Amino acid sequence: MSKSPSSRSKNPDHIFGDPEELLMDRAERARQQWQKEVPEIADKLTPMVVLGRINEASQMMTADYLTPAYAKIGLKLGEFDVLATLVRSGPPYKLTPTELYRTTMMSSGGMTARLDKLEKAGLVERCPHPEDRRALTVCVTDKGLSLVKGMMPNYVETQAAAVDGLSKDEQQQLGDLLQKLIRTANEKKTG
């Protein structure tokens, strides 16, 4: 049975309660709650905390840093992802819809809707496939190329601001650990 708000202990010196509890991330709060509620799993909760923190960090970075950066140029996350994928593929900045779908990890229906919106905005166009007359490729227009390349310096600064709570070495270590986690998860799927 949970305690009523009035019976919870509060720090009398702080209007909102214990500042340490307010700063606690959701994964740690969940760990402590599960530890009390189901004590027999208390020593097995580290993976839940790790995955919870990855999820929370991703949500925070996207909402607080990346989404506003895309909005400045009138795009949403998926739309920017499509344009950026085309641009980073290098000249001639063309990919098939299937290549885009696989690279951006979105549904084919979602890809079609994004391509329609980007084409309407004049940022991409559907071009004939050079080898298959029945197929199309997606090509970045000059407007799309200028938009993405022009925003990249500020975008990289935004990403740096998002992770500046970590030193360069810590950023590298976290990146390496996440790469290892992703690789082993993929090996389990395919193995």
N, CA and C atoms as an extended XYZ file, in Angstrom:
573
Properties=species:S:1:pos:R:3:atomname:S:1:resname:S:1:resid:I:1 pbc="F F F"
N         0.843       -1.177        0.000 N   MET     1
C         0.000        0.000        0.000 CA  MET     1
C         0.887        1.238        0.000 C   MET     1
N         0.580        2.204       -0.823 N   SER     2
C         1.419        3.402       -0.909 CA  SER     2
C         1.018        4.411        0.141 C   SER     2
N         1.967        5.224        0.490 N   LYS     3
C         1.728        6.274        1.476 CA  LYS     3
C         1.009        7.436        0.818 C   LYS     3
N         0.187        8.100        1.576 N   SER     4
C        -0.467        9.291        1.048 CA  SER     4
C         0.571       10.404        0.973 C   SER     4
N         0.352       11.377        0.076 N   PRO     5
C         1.341       12.460       -0.070 CA  PRO     5
C         1.640       13.155        1.254 C   PRO     5
N         0.650       13.288        2.127 N   SER     6
C         0.880       13.991        3.385 CA  SER     6
C         1.717       13.185        4.360 C   SER     6
N         1.735       11.828        4.212 N   SER     7
C         2.504       11.019        5.149 CA  SER     7
C         3.920       10.750        4.677 C   SER     7
N         4.262       11.121        3.438 N   ARG     8
C         5.633       10.952        2.954 CA  ARG     8
C         6.553       11.909        3.694 C   ARG     8
N         7.773       11.435        3.945 N   SER     9
C         8.707       12.329        4.619 CA  SER     9
C         9.186       13.374        3.630 C   SER     9
N         9.192       14.608        4.056 N   LYS    10
C         9.652       15.709        3.222 CA  LYS    10
C        10.765       16.434        3.939 C   LYS    10
N        11.639       16.972        3.157 N   ASN    11
C        12.688       17.789        3.713 CA  ASN    11
C        12.045       19.121        4.097 C   ASN    11
N        11.994       19.436        5.392 N   PRO    12
C        11.321       20.665        5.796 CA  PRO    12
C        12.030       21.925        5.295 C   PRO    12
N        13.282       21.785        4.872 N   ASP    13
C        14.030       22.939        4.388 CA  ASP    13
C        13.801       23.210        2.898 C   ASP    13
N        13.114       22.322        2.215 N   HIS    14
C        12.917       22.481        0.770 CA  HIS    14
C        11.439       22.344        0.445 C   HIS    14
N        10.906       23.303       -0.273 N   ILE    15
C         9.478       23.355       -0.555 CA  ILE    15
C         8.972       22.138       -1.329 C   ILE    15
N         9.811       21.550       -2.206 N   PHE    16
C         9.371       20.431       -3.032 CA  PHE    16
C         9.813       19.079       -2.485 C   PHE    16
N        10.374       19.034       -1.299 N   GLY    17
C        10.817       17.766       -0.735 CA  GLY    17
C        12.321       17.604       -0.852 C   GLY    17
N        12.761       16.385       -0.773 N   ASP    18
C        14.177       16.043       -0.779 CA  ASP    18
C        14.801       16.343       -2.151 C   ASP    18
N        15.754       17.299       -2.196 N   PRO    19
C        16.381       17.637       -3.480 CA  PRO    19
C        17.078       16.445       -4.132 C   PRO    19
N        17.642       15.550       -3.336 N   GLU    20
C        18.301       14.364       -3.900 CA  GLU    20
C        17.301       13.507       -4.668 C   GLU    20
N        16.101       13.368       -4.134 N   GLU    21
C        15.080       12.576       -4.818 CA  GLU    21
C        14.626       13.268       -6.098 C   GLU    21
N        14.568       14.586       -6.079 N   LEU    22
C        14.158       15.326       -7.269 CA  LEU    22
C        15.167       15.167       -8.403 C   LEU    22
N        16.449       15.028       -8.072 N   LEU    23
C        17.497       14.890       -9.077 CA  LEU    23
C        17.668       13.443       -9.560 C   LEU    23
N        17.030       12.509       -8.895 N   MET    24
C        17.174       11.099       -9.240 CA  MET    24
C        16.554       10.829      -10.617 C   MET    24
N        17.294       10.090      -11.452 N   ASP    25
C        16.740        9.756      -12.764 CA  ASP    25
C        15.665        8.679      -12.614 C   ASP    25
N        14.847        8.549      -13.652 N   ARG    26
C        13.713        7.624      -13.594 CA  ARG    26
C        14.152        6.183      -13.402 C   ARG    26
N        15.258        5.793      -14.009 N   ALA    27
C        15.724        4.414      -13.895 CA  ALA    27
C        16.132        4.102      -12.454 C   ALA    27
N        16.792        5.043      -11.800 N   GLU    28
C        17.187        4.821      -10.406 CA  GLU    28
C        15.960        4.774       -9.504 C   GLU    28
N        15.014        5.657       -9.770 N   ARG    29
C        13.773        5.651       -8.978 CA  ARG    29
C        13.057        4.310       -9.139 C   ARG    29
N        12.980        3.823      -10.376 N   ALA    30
C        12.335        2.527      -10.638 CA  ALA    30
C        13.098        1.402       -9.931 C   ALA    30
N        14.439        1.460       -9.995 N   ARG    31
C        15.242        0.425       -9.324 CA  ARG    31
C        14.939        0.385       -7.835 C   ARG    31
N        14.919        1.555       -7.196 N   GLN    32
C        14.650        1.603       -5.757 CA  GLN    32
C        13.248        1.109       -5.428 C   GLN    32
N        12.289        1.448       -6.279 N   GLN    33
C        10.917        0.989       -6.038 CA  GLN    33
C        10.811       -0.522       -6.194 C   GLN    33
N        11.423       -1.086       -7.252 N   TRP    34
C        11.384       -2.535       -7.433 CA  TRP    34
C        12.148       -3.253       -6.320 C   TRP    34
N        13.224       -2.652       -5.865 N   GLN    35
C        14.018       -3.237       -4.783 CA  GLN    35
C        13.164       -3.397       -3.527 C   GLN    35
N        12.331       -2.412       -3.240 N   LYS    36
C        11.432       -2.484       -2.087 CA  LYS    36
C        10.261       -3.423       -2.339 C   LYS    36
N         9.713       -3.368       -3.549 N   GLU    37
C         8.497       -4.104       -3.861 CA  GLU    37
C         8.744       -5.592       -4.095 C   GLU    37
N         9.865       -5.927       -4.750 N   VAL    38
C        10.205       -7.322       -5.042 CA  VAL    38
C        11.681       -7.516       -4.668 C   VAL    38
N        11.993       -7.595       -3.387 N   PRO    39
C        13.393       -7.633       -2.933 CA  PRO    39
C        14.218       -8.779       -3.509 C   PRO    39
N        13.575       -9.875       -3.871 N   GLU    40
C        14.340      -11.015       -4.390 CA  GLU    40
C        14.993      -10.740       -5.746 C   GLU    40
N        14.613       -9.666       -6.427 N   ILE    41
C        15.256       -9.333       -7.707 CA  ILE    41
C        16.215       -8.145       -7.577 C   ILE    41
N        16.416       -7.682       -6.360 N   ALA    42
C        17.202       -6.460       -6.128 CA  ALA    42
C        18.593       -6.510       -6.763 C   ALA    42
N        19.249       -7.659       -6.765 N   ASP    43
C        20.603       -7.745       -7.310 CA  ASP    43
C        20.617       -8.029       -8.819 C   ASP    43
N        19.446       -8.002       -9.458 N   LYS    44
C        19.352       -8.296      -10.891 CA  LYS    44
C        18.814       -7.109      -11.694 C   LYS    44
N        18.809       -5.938      -11.102 N   LEU    45
C        18.163       -4.786      -11.717 CA  LEU    45
C        19.087       -3.885      -12.544 C   LEU    45
N        20.377       -4.173      -12.556 N   THR    46
C        21.311       -3.326      -13.299 CA  THR    46
C        20.950       -3.218      -14.788 C   THR    46
N        20.617       -4.322      -15.478 N   PRO    47
C        20.239       -4.173      -16.889 CA  PRO    47
C        19.029       -3.251      -17.082 C   PRO    47
N        18.065       -3.312      -16.194 N   MET    48
C        16.903       -2.432      -16.284 CA  MET    48
C        17.328       -0.976      -16.140 C   MET    48
N        18.248       -0.708      -15.229 N   VAL    49
C        18.731        0.651      -15.026 CA  VAL    49
C        19.489        1.131      -16.268 C   VAL    49
N        20.351        0.286      -16.810 N   VAL    50
C        21.115        0.656      -18.002 CA  VAL    50
C        20.175        0.988      -19.161 C   VAL    50
N        19.237        0.096      -19.448 N   LEU    51
C        18.313        0.318      -20.563 CA  LEU    51
C        17.406        1.513      -20.305 C   LEU    51
N        16.979        1.689      -19.075 N   GLY    52
C        16.157        2.846      -18.728 CA  GLY    52
C        16.905        4.147      -18.938 C   GLY    52
N        18.165        4.162      -18.560 N   ARG    53
C        18.963        5.379      -18.738 CA  ARG    53
C        19.248        5.647      -20.207 C   ARG    53
N        19.508        4.611      -20.988 N   ILE    54
C        19.698        4.809      -22.427 CA  ILE    54
C        18.439        5.424      -23.018 C   ILE    54
N        17.294        4.874      -22.658 N   ASN    55
C        16.021        5.371      -23.183 CA  ASN    55
C        15.761        6.810      -22.732 C   ASN    55
N        15.961        7.081      -21.451 N   GLU    56
C        15.712        8.432      -20.944 CA  GLU    56
C        16.669        9.445      -21.568 C   GLU    56
N        17.942        9.078      -21.685 N   ALA    57
C        18.912        9.985      -22.300 CA  ALA    57
C        18.537       10.266      -23.750 C   ALA    57
N        18.136        9.234      -24.472 N   SER    58
C        17.738        9.416      -25.866 CA  SER    58
C        16.531       10.348      -25.980 C   SER    58
N        15.542       10.130      -25.142 N   GLN    59
C        14.357       10.991      -25.169 CA  GLN    59
C        14.714       12.445      -24.844 C   GLN    59
N        15.536       12.628      -23.818 N   MET    60
C        15.922       13.988      -23.418 CA  MET    60
C        16.729       14.690      -24.503 C   MET    60
N        17.722       14.007      -25.052 N   MET    61
C        18.569       14.624      -26.065 CA  MET    61
C        17.754       14.973      -27.311 C   MET    61
N        16.840       14.076      -27.680 N   THR    62
C        16.000       14.340      -28.850 CA  THR    62
C        15.083       15.530      -28.603 C   THR    62
N        14.386       15.521      -27.469 N   ALA    63
C        13.417       16.588      -27.183 CA  ALA    63
C        14.084       17.934      -26.922 C   ALA    63
N        15.176       17.928      -26.181 N   ASP    64
C        15.791       19.187      -25.748 CA  ASP    64
C        16.797       19.774      -26.739 C   ASP    64
N        17.392       18.925      -27.573 N   TYR    65
C        18.448       19.405      -28.459 CA  TYR    65
C        18.150       19.173      -29.943 C   TYR    65
N        17.859       17.931      -30.316 N   LEU    66
C        17.759       17.619      -31.732 CA  LEU    66
C        16.479       18.147      -32.382 C   LEU    66
N        15.335       17.902      -31.764 N   THR    67
C        14.073       18.367      -32.347 CA  THR    67
C        14.069       19.881      -32.562 C   THR    67
N        14.528       20.686      -31.598 N   PRO    68
C        14.590       22.128      -31.865 CA  PRO    68
C        15.543       22.487      -33.013 C   PRO    68
N        16.621       21.737      -33.167 N   ALA    69
C        17.555       22.002      -34.271 CA  ALA    69
C        16.886       21.733      -35.619 C   ALA    69
N        16.119       20.648      -35.711 N   TYR    70
C        15.406       20.348      -36.957 CA  TYR    70
C        14.329       21.390      -37.218 C   TYR    70
N        13.638       21.798      -36.164 N   ALA    71
C        12.550       22.772      -36.317 CA  ALA    71
C        13.066       24.098      -36.873 C   ALA    71
N        14.295       24.469      -36.528 N   LYS    72
C        14.861       25.723      -37.041 CA  LYS    72
C        14.919       25.756      -38.564 C   LYS    72
N        15.017       24.587      -39.179 N   ILE    73
C        15.044       24.543      -40.643 CA  ILE    73
C        13.745       23.962      -41.206 C   ILE    73
N        12.717       23.876      -40.370 N   GLY    74
C        11.396       23.458      -40.822 CA  GLY    74
C        11.225       21.972      -41.058 C   GLY    74
N        12.034       21.148      -40.395 N   LEU    75
C        11.938       19.705      -40.578 CA  LEU    75
C        11.630       19.003      -39.266 C   LEU    75
N        11.199       17.763      -39.383 N   LYS    76
C        11.036       16.874      -38.231 CA  LYS    76
C        12.158       15.846      -38.291 C   LYS    76
N        12.304       15.088      -37.204 N   LEU    77
C        13.390       14.114      -37.085 CA  LEU    77
C        13.496       13.190      -38.293 C   LEU    77
N        12.419       12.535      -38.675 N   GLY    78
C        12.468       11.583      -39.779 CA  GLY    78
C        12.796       12.231      -41.110 C   GLY    78
N        12.315       13.443      -41.304 N   GLU    79
C        12.597       14.165      -42.549 CA  GLU    79
C        14.069       14.538      -42.632 C   GLU    79
N        14.603       15.036      -41.516 N   PHE    80
C        16.032       15.356      -41.486 CA  PHE    80
C        16.855       14.098      -41.703 C   PHE    80
N        16.440       12.991      -41.097 N   ASP    81
C        17.170       11.732      -41.231 CA  ASP    81
C        17.271       11.318      -42.697 C   ASP    81
N        16.171       11.438      -43.438 N   VAL    82
C        16.181       11.090      -44.861 CA  VAL    82
C        17.149       11.999      -45.625 C   VAL    82
N        17.023       13.307      -45.424 N   LEU    83
C        17.912       14.249      -46.131 CA  LEU    83
C        19.375       14.025      -45.765 C   LEU    83
N        19.649       13.886      -44.479 N   ALA    84
C        21.029       13.699      -44.028 CA  ALA    84
C        21.615       12.406      -44.578 C   ALA    84
N        20.803       11.358      -44.647 N   THR    85
C        21.274       10.082      -45.194 CA  THR    85
C        21.653       10.239      -46.662 C   THR    85
N        20.828       10.944      -47.401 N   LEU    86
C        21.137       11.176      -48.813 CA  LEU    86
C        22.417       11.998      -48.978 C   LEU    86
N        22.570       13.037      -48.184 N   VAL    87
C        23.738       13.915      -48.306 CA  VAL    87
C        25.010       13.190      -47.887 C   VAL    87
N        24.959       12.468      -46.792 N   ARG    88
C        26.186       11.798      -46.331 CA  ARG    88
C        26.558       10.605      -47.203 C   ARG    88
N        25.636       10.170      -48.075 N   SER    89
C        25.976        9.086      -49.005 CA  SER    89
C        26.947        9.567      -50.084 C   SER    89
N        27.088       10.898      -50.201 N   GLY    90
C        28.028       11.477      -51.152 CA  GLY    90
C        27.452       11.575      -52.554 C   GLY    90
N        28.194       12.267      -53.422 N   PRO    91
C        27.723       12.433      -54.793 CA  PRO    91
C        27.473       11.059      -55.428 C   PRO    91
N        26.447       10.919      -56.175 N   PRO    92
C        25.526       11.924      -56.698 CA  PRO    92
C        24.317       12.183      -55.790 C   PRO    92
N        24.402       11.828      -54.507 N   TYR    93
C        23.344       12.103      -53.533 CA  TYR    93
C        22.028       11.449      -53.946 C   TYR    93
N        22.112       10.191      -54.331 N   LYS    94
C        20.939        9.427      -54.764 CA  LYS    94
C        20.955        8.073      -54.078 C   LYS    94
N        19.787        7.642      -53.621 N   LEU    95
C        19.619        6.304      -53.083 CA  LEU    95
C        18.254        5.791      -53.509 C   LEU    95
N        18.117        4.484      -53.554 N   THR    96
C        16.799        3.924      -53.831 CA  THR    96
C        15.960        4.034      -52.558 C   THR    96
N        14.648        4.010      -52.688 N   PRO    97
C        13.814        4.013      -51.481 CA  PRO    97
C        14.154        2.858      -50.535 C   PRO    97
N        14.502        1.693      -51.103 N   THR    98
C        14.869        0.545      -50.261 CA  THR    98
C        16.154        0.831      -49.486 C   THR    98
N        17.137        1.429      -50.136 N   GLU    99
C        18.384        1.784      -49.439 CA  GLU    99
C        18.103        2.794      -48.321 C   GLU    99
N        17.262        3.759      -48.596 N   LEU   100
C        16.890        4.738      -47.564 CA  LEU   100
C        16.166        4.053      -46.413 C   LEU   100
N        15.237        3.190      -46.742 N   TYR   101
C        14.450        2.468      -45.736 CA  TYR   101
C        15.369        1.672      -44.813 C   TYR   101
N        16.332        0.978      -45.395 N   ARG   102
C        17.248        0.153      -44.587 CA  ARG   102
C        18.201        1.009      -43.754 C   ARG   102
N        18.652        2.118      -44.296 N   THR   103
C        19.625        2.967      -43.615 CA  THR   103
C        18.995        3.768      -42.486 C   THR   103
N        17.754        4.217      -42.686 N   THR   104
C        17.114        5.060      -41.685 CA  THR   104
C        16.281        4.267      -40.699 C   THR   104
N        16.056        2.980      -40.943 N   MET   105
C        15.297        2.100      -40.050 CA  MET   105
C        13.884        2.617      -39.777 C   MET   105
N        13.194        3.001      -40.815 N   MET   106
C        11.797        3.388      -40.651 CA  MET   106
C        10.956        2.513      -41.569 C   MET   106
N         9.666        2.494      -41.332 N   SER   107
C         8.778        1.661      -42.135 CA  SER   107
C         8.701        2.199      -43.562 C   SER   107
N         8.365        1.313      -44.498 N   SER   108
C         8.260        1.758      -45.886 CA  SER   108
C         7.128        2.764      -46.050 C   SER   108
N         6.039        2.595      -45.310 N   GLY   109
C         4.949        3.572      -45.344 CA  GLY   109
C         5.397        4.923      -44.811 C   GLY   109
N         6.151        4.901      -43.728 N   GLY   110
C         6.688        6.132      -43.161 CA  GLY   110
C         7.654        6.804      -44.114 C   GLY   110
N         8.424        5.991      -44.841 N   MET   111
C         9.380        6.534      -45.811 CA  MET   111
C         8.629        7.237      -46.935 C   MET   111
N         7.584        6.618      -47.440 N   THR   112
C         6.819        7.216      -48.537 CA  THR   112
C         6.236        8.565      -48.121 C   THR   112
N         5.673        8.628      -46.920 N   ALA   113
C         5.089        9.887      -46.440 CA  ALA   113
C         6.161       10.967      -46.308 C   ALA   113
N         7.312       10.611      -45.795 N   ARG   114
C         8.388       11.592      -45.651 CA  ARG   114
C         8.896       12.066      -47.013 C   ARG   114
N         9.049       11.125      -47.922 N   LEU   115
C         9.515       11.504      -49.257 CA  LEU   115
C         8.513       12.425      -49.941 C   LEU   115
N         7.226       12.138      -49.773 N   ASP   116
C         6.198       13.010      -50.352 CA  ASP   116
C         6.315       14.429      -49.802 C   ASP   116
N         6.490       14.548      -48.486 N   LYS   117
C         6.592       15.869      -47.869 CA  LYS   117
C         7.862       16.590      -48.319 C   LYS   117
N         8.986       15.870      -48.344 N   LEU   118
C        10.254       16.472      -48.764 CA  LEU   118
C        10.218       16.866      -50.241 C   LEU   118
N         9.546       16.063      -51.055 N   GLU   119
C         9.438       16.390      -52.473 CA  GLU   119
C         8.555       17.632      -52.654 C   GLU   119
N         7.469       17.705      -51.912 N   LYS   120
C         6.582       18.869      -51.994 CA  LYS   120
C         7.324       20.148      -51.585 C   LYS   120
N         8.251       20.029      -50.628 N   ALA   121
C         9.037       21.175      -50.167 CA  ALA   121
C        10.199       21.502      -51.110 C   ALA   121
N        10.389       20.681      -52.137 N   GLY   122
C        11.466       20.942      -53.099 CA  GLY   122
C        12.838       20.524      -52.610 C   GLY   122
N        12.900       19.631      -51.610 N   LEU   123
C        14.183       19.220      -51.042 CA  LEU   123
C        14.717       17.928      -51.648 C   LEU   123
N        13.809       17.096      -52.167 N   VAL   124
C        14.201       15.875      -52.879 CA  VAL   124
C        13.329       15.750      -54.117 C   VAL   124
N        13.770       14.889      -55.016 N   GLU   125
C        12.931       14.535      -56.151 CA  GLU   125
C        13.140       13.067      -56.455 C   GLU   125
N        12.140       12.491      -57.051 N   ARG   126
C        12.246       11.095      -57.474 CA  ARG   126
C        12.774       11.108      -58.906 C   ARG   126
N        13.890       10.406      -59.113 N   CYS   127
C        14.565       10.398      -60.407 CA  CYS   127
C        14.540        8.979      -60.975 C   CYS   127
N        14.621        8.849      -62.284 N   PRO   128
C        14.691        7.507      -62.866 CA  PRO   128
C        15.948        6.775      -62.381 C   PRO   128
N        15.796        5.476      -62.159 N   HIS   129
C        16.939        4.646      -61.774 CA  HIS   129
C        17.835        4.483      -63.002 C   HIS   129
N        19.152        4.611      -62.849 N   PRO   130
C        20.042        4.557      -64.018 CA  PRO   130
C        20.075        3.195      -64.713 C   PRO   130
N        19.709        2.117      -64.002 N   GLU   131
C        19.823        0.781      -64.592 CA  GLU   131
C        18.499        0.048      -64.727 C   GLU   131
N        17.461        0.510      -64.046 N   ASP   132
C        16.178       -0.194      -64.054 CA  ASP   132
C        15.068        0.817      -64.344 C   ASP   132
N        14.504        0.732      -65.543 N   ARG   133
C        13.496        1.716      -65.946 CA  ARG   133
C        12.231        1.641      -65.092 C   ARG   133
N        12.007        0.533      -64.404 N   ARG   134
C        10.817        0.399      -63.556 CA  ARG   134
C        11.021        1.015      -62.175 C   ARG   134
N        12.250        1.315      -61.824 N   ALA   135
C        12.567        1.785      -60.470 CA  ALA   135
C        12.904        3.274      -60.470 C   ALA   135
N        12.859        3.829      -59.272 N   LEU   136
C        13.209        5.234      -59.065 CA  LEU   136
C        14.315        5.338      -58.030 C   LEU   136
N        15.019        6.430      -58.054 N   THR   137
C        15.936        6.766      -56.967 CA  THR   137
C        15.451        8.077      -56.364 C   THR   137
N        15.868        8.316      -55.148 N   VAL   138
C        15.544        9.573      -54.473 CA  VAL   138
C        16.794       10.426      -54.543 C   VAL   138
N        16.636       11.628      -55.058 N   CYS   139
C        17.762       12.535      -55.278 CA  CYS   139
C        17.561       13.805      -54.456 C   CYS   139
N        18.626       14.273      -53.834 N   VAL   140
C        18.562       15.547      -53.118 CA  VAL   140
C        18.630       16.670      -54.151 C   VAL   140
N        17.773       17.657      -53.983 N   THR   141
C        17.841       18.837      -54.856 CA  THR   141
C        18.949       19.759      -54.344 C   THR   141
N        19.291       20.742      -55.136 N   ASP   142
C        20.279       21.731      -54.689 CA  ASP   142
C        19.806       22.417      -53.412 C   ASP   142
N        18.514       22.691      -53.345 N   LYS   143
C        17.941       23.327      -52.142 CA  LYS   143
C        18.126       22.427      -50.919 C   LYS   143
N        17.862       21.137      -51.075 N   GLY   144
C        18.021       20.190      -49.962 CA  GLY   144
C        19.466       20.043      -49.536 C   GLY   144
N        20.350       19.977      -50.525 N   LEU   145
C        21.781       19.845      -50.247 CA  LEU   145
C        22.298       21.069      -49.491 C   LEU   145
N        21.921       22.253      -49.940 N   SER   146
C        22.339       23.491      -49.264 CA  SER   146
C        21.785       23.566      -47.855 C   SER   146
N        20.541       23.153      -47.689 N   LEU   147
C        19.916       23.197      -46.366 CA  LEU   147
C        20.673       22.324      -45.364 C   LEU   147
N        20.929       21.078      -45.743 N   VAL   148
C        21.599       20.149      -44.821 CA  VAL   148
C        23.045       20.562      -44.581 C   VAL   148
N        23.783       20.841      -45.634 N   LYS   149
C        25.192       21.224      -45.450 CA  LYS   149
C        25.317       22.532      -44.679 C   LYS   149
N        24.382       23.446      -44.895 N   GLY   150
C        24.408       24.721      -44.185 CA  GLY   150
C        24.112       24.596      -42.705 C   GLY   150
N        23.285       23.612      -42.331 N   MET   151
C        22.935       23.478      -40.916 CA  MET   151
C        23.917       22.609      -40.137 C   MET   151
N        24.759       21.837      -40.820 N   MET   152
C        25.621       20.880      -40.128 CA  MET   152
C        26.569       21.495      -39.103 C   MET   152
N        27.218       22.623      -39.362 N   PRO   153
C        28.083       23.178      -38.309 CA  PRO   153
C        27.313       23.477      -37.011 C   PRO   153
N        26.144       24.102      -37.129 N   ASN   154
C        25.342       24.374      -35.926 CA  ASN   154
C        24.804       23.091      -35.308 C   ASN   154
N        24.462       22.135      -36.150 N   TYR   155
C        23.929       20.862      -35.663 CA  TYR   155
C        24.982       20.105      -34.851 C   TYR   155
N        26.208       20.110      -35.340 N   VAL   156
C        27.302       19.448      -34.608 CA  VAL   156
C        27.543       20.158      -33.271 C   VAL   156
N        27.452       21.484      -33.258 N   GLU   157
C        27.574       22.231      -31.996 CA  GLU   157
C        26.439       21.876      -31.035 C   GLU   157
N        25.238       21.712      -31.571 N   THR   158
C        24.096       21.317      -30.742 CA  THR   158
C        24.328       19.947      -30.127 C   THR   158
N        24.838       19.023      -30.912 N   GLN   159
C        25.138       17.691      -30.391 CA  GLN   159
C        26.225       17.752      -29.322 C   GLN   159
N        27.224       18.596      -29.536 N   ALA   160
C        28.286       18.752      -28.538 CA  ALA   160
C        27.719       19.306      -27.236 C   ALA   160
N        26.798       20.264      -27.342 N   ALA   161
C        26.165       20.824      -26.136 CA  ALA   161
C        25.357       19.761      -25.401 C   ALA   161
N        24.744       18.855      -26.149 N   ALA   162
C        23.925       17.805      -25.539 CA  ALA   162
C        24.750       16.850      -24.679 C   ALA   162
N        26.006       16.648      -25.037 N   VAL   163
C        26.833       15.684      -24.295 CA  VAL   163
C        27.975       16.341      -23.528 C   VAL   163
N        27.943       17.680      -23.392 N   ASP   164
C        29.077       18.353      -22.745 CA  ASP   164
C        29.162       18.117      -21.241 C   ASP   164
N        28.219       17.384      -20.685 N   GLY   165
C        28.329       16.977      -19.288 CA  GLY   165
C        29.355       15.866      -19.097 C   GLY   165
N        29.822       15.328      -20.200 N   LEU   166
C        30.850       14.284      -20.178 CA  LEU   166
C        32.133       14.841      -20.789 C   LEU   166
N        33.276       14.422      -20.267 N   SER   167
C        34.551       14.814      -20.865 CA  SER   167
C        34.686       14.135      -22.228 C   SER   167
N        35.655       14.562      -23.015 N   LYS   168
C        35.903       13.931      -24.325 CA  LYS   168
C        36.186       12.441      -24.153 C   LYS   168
N        36.989       12.100      -23.141 N   ASP   169
C        37.299       10.688      -22.889 CA  ASP   169
C        36.044        9.910      -22.496 C   ASP   169
N        35.205       10.516      -21.669 N   GLU   170
C        33.958        9.849      -21.272 CA  GLU   170
C        33.016        9.678      -22.452 C   GLU   170
N        32.962       10.684      -23.332 N   GLN   171
C        32.140       10.555      -24.539 CA  GLN   171
C        32.628        9.396      -25.392 C   GLN   171
N        33.931        9.293      -25.545 N   GLN   172
C        34.502        8.194      -26.335 CA  GLN   172
C        34.201        6.855      -25.675 C   GLN   172
N        34.358        6.778      -24.365 N   GLN   173
C        34.105        5.538      -23.640 CA  GLN   173
C        32.633        5.135      -23.763 C   GLN   173
N        31.732        6.091      -23.589 N   LEU   174
C        30.307        5.797      -23.715 CA  LEU   174
C        29.980        5.345      -25.136 C   LEU   174
N        30.530        6.042      -26.120 N   GLY   175
C        30.316        5.646      -27.514 CA  GLY   175
C        30.805        4.232      -27.780 C   GLY   175
N        31.979        3.901      -27.259 N   ASP   176
C        32.540        2.559      -27.442 CA  ASP   176
C        31.667        1.501      -26.766 C   ASP   176
N        31.201        1.785      -25.567 N   LEU   177
C        30.361        0.832      -24.845 CA  LEU   177
C        29.016        0.629      -25.539 C   LEU   177
N        28.426        1.705      -26.026 N   LEU   178
C        27.160        1.581      -26.743 CA  LEU   178
C        27.349        0.820      -28.054 C   LEU   178
N        28.469        1.058      -28.733 N   GLN   179
C        28.770        0.313      -29.954 CA  GLN   179
C        28.861       -1.186      -29.649 C   GLN   179
N        29.542       -1.531      -28.566 N   LYS   180
C        29.679       -2.937      -28.172 CA  LYS   180
C        28.312       -3.530      -27.834 C   LYS   180
N        27.487       -2.788      -27.119 N   LEU   181
C        26.148       -3.257      -26.760 CA  LEU   181
C        25.317       -3.509      -28.018 C   LEU   181
N        25.339       -2.572      -28.956 N   ILE   182
C        24.575       -2.718      -30.197 CA  ILE   182
C        25.090       -3.900      -31.011 C   ILE   182
N        26.414       -4.026      -31.111 N   ARG   183
C        27.005       -5.126      -31.889 CA  ARG   183
C        26.618       -6.480      -31.308 C   ARG   183
N        26.729       -6.640      -30.004 N   THR   184
C        26.403       -7.938      -29.412 CA  THR   184
C        24.906       -8.234      -29.504 C   THR   184
N        24.084       -7.208      -29.395 N   ALA   185
C        22.636       -7.421      -29.560 CA  ALA   185
C        22.316       -7.866      -30.981 C   ALA   185
N        22.983       -7.257      -31.970 N   ASN   186
C        22.776       -7.652      -33.364 CA  ASN   186
C        23.288       -9.064      -33.625 C   ASN   186
N        24.417       -9.426      -33.012 N   GLU   187
C        24.947      -10.777      -33.177 CA  GLU   187
C        23.984      -11.817      -32.623 C   GLU   187
N        23.334      -11.504      -31.510 N   LYS   188
C        22.348      -12.432      -30.934 CA  LYS   188
C        21.165      -12.610      -31.865 C   LYS   188
N        20.738      -11.508      -32.521 N   LYS   189
C        19.607      -11.584      -33.451 CA  LYS   189
C        19.937      -12.448      -34.667 C   LYS   189
N        21.143      -12.267      -35.197 N   THR   190
C        21.500      -12.949      -36.443 CA  THR   190
C        22.174      -14.300      -36.196 C   THR   190
N        22.632      -14.530      -34.985 N   GLY   191
C        23.374      -15.758      -34.679 CA  GLY   191
C        22.496      -16.841      -34.293 C   GLY   191
